[in-house]
């Protein structure tokens, strides 16, 4: 019976570890989506209230980061933003974890009548803490590996006005997907099911 009890305990510990890993990954994905959609309510659950964020060109508290996102989302020059999340290495130690996440962030910018593509490639070095059952970033340092800004001389011919296009606001097509739009939103910011 001891062997069975030990196996059940080991399995329960493994399930908890896998659930913790997935919760951390989902927080990273929600952050990326929040930035791309210009939606601070998606950033809110990614960070603890006492979190610190060091983006290099920006350093501050969670409130400062939310204000910086709101300013960025309101910038009419940035007409599209896409974060690609790559390798995520998680060093889980109980209710704390150090996480390195590779990212590629690209933006479509329209300035002075010209079209630009901005690319930033790097890594998030995050210290996650689990509080009240929720994994959130307590501190983040962004490491820039490389970046570039290119003027667009021509866009893809097969992507025209008739295609479905993004928005950095609430009219983005992904907001119409039932449930998905609110999956990672802070509970107080979720839409009611009657909407």
N, C-alpha and C positions, 0 to 999 in steps of 0.2 A: 504494500500500500504506500510505503514511503516513496518508492520510485514513481508511482502515479502522481502523488501529491507534488513531488519535485518537478515532474514534467509539466503539470498544470501550472505551477508557480512560474516556471521558466517560460511557458507559453504566454502567460498573462503579462510577464515583464517584457517579452518581445513585442506583444501587441501594443503595450503602452509606449514602448520606444518608437515603433512604427507610426503610431498616431501622433506622437510628439514631433517626429520628423515631418510628417505631412502638414501639421498645423503651422510649423515654421515656414515651410515652402508656401503654403497658402497665404501667409502674412506677407511674404516677399512679392508674390504675384498680385495681391490686392494693392500693395503700394504702387507697383508699376502701372496697374490699371488706373489707379487714382490720379497719378501724374498725367497719364496719357489722356484721360477723359476730363482732366481739370476739376476733379471731384474730391474736395477735401474730406468728405465723409468716408471715403475709402481709405484715406491716409490715417484717419483718427484711430481705427482699431489696429493699425500696424505698429503703433508706438505707444509706450507707456506715457502717462501724463508728465512724468519727470525725465523723459528721454532727452538726450542731446544728439544733435545731428551736425557732423562736420563734413560738408561737401567741398571743402577747399575754398571755393569762392563764396561760400556761405557757411557760417557757423552759428548755431543757436539752439534754443529749446524747441520742444514740440510745437508750441504756439508760434514761435518764429518760423518754423518750417511750414506750418499751415498757412501763415500769412504770405510767405514767399511763393507757395504754390498758387494761392489766390491771385497774386500779382502776375505770375507767369501765365496762368490760365486766361487772364484778362488781356494779355498782350496780343493785339490784333495781327502782329507780324507772324506769330506762330500759328499756322493754320492746321497743322497735324503733328502729332507726337506719337512715337512708337518705341516702347522699351521691349527688348528681347532679353529674356532671362536665360542664362546658360547654366553652366556647372554650379551646383550648390553643394558645398562641403560642410557638413554639420558635425561639430564636436559636442555631443550631448553629455552633460554631467548633472544628472538629477533634474533640478528645476532651473538650470542655467545652460546656455549653449553659446559657443562661439561659431559664427557662420561666415563663410566666404562665398559670395555670390558673384559670378561673372555677369556683366550686362553689356548690351549695345543699345544706346539711346539715339534715335534719329528724329530729326524735326524737319518739317517743311516750313520754310520761312519766306515771306514776301516782304521785301524792303526796297523802297525807292524804285518801284516798278520792276524789280528784278526778283527772280525765284532762286532760292538757295536750299541746299541740303546740308544740315549740320549733323555731324556724327560724333558721338562721345562713347568711348569704349573703356571699360574699367571694371572695378570690383567694389562691392559693398563689403566692408568688414564690420559685421554686426555682433553685438553682444545681446542675446535674447535672454529674457527672464520670464518664467512662468509664474503668474500671479492670479489667484482666484480661478485657476484652470485655463487661463488664456496666455498663449505665448505672444509676446510683443518685444519690439526692439527697445532696449534701454540706452544703448549708445551705437552710433553709426559713424564710420569714417569711410569716405569715398576715396578710392585710389584710382587716379586717372592713368590709364596705360597709353592711350593716344586719342587724338581728336583731329577733326578736319572740318573745313567749311568749303563747299563746292558750289559754284554757280551752275544752275541747271540750264543747259542749252536746248534741251528738248525733253519732253515727257514721253512716256510710252504711248505709241499710237493706239493701241488696243484698249487703253483706259481713258474713256472720255466722259462727257457730261451724263451719258445714259447709265454709267456704272453707279453702284451704291458707294457713297463716299462717307467718310468719318466726320465726326464733330467732336470738339473738345468739351462739349457741354451736354446737357440732358437730352438733346435731340439726336444723339448718336444712336444708330440702329441697334446696338447691343442693349440699350435700355428697354427695348420692347420685348426682349426675351424673358418670359415669365420666370420669376424667381432668381434668375442668374444675376440680374442687375443689383439685387439686394443681398446676394449671398455673403459678401464680406463687409457690408456696410455696418456701421455701429448700430446696435439695436434701436437707439432713439431716433436714428435718421432713416430707418427702413420705411418704405411705403406700406400702407395698409393693404390687405388683400382685396379690399373693395375698390381700389383704384383701377 
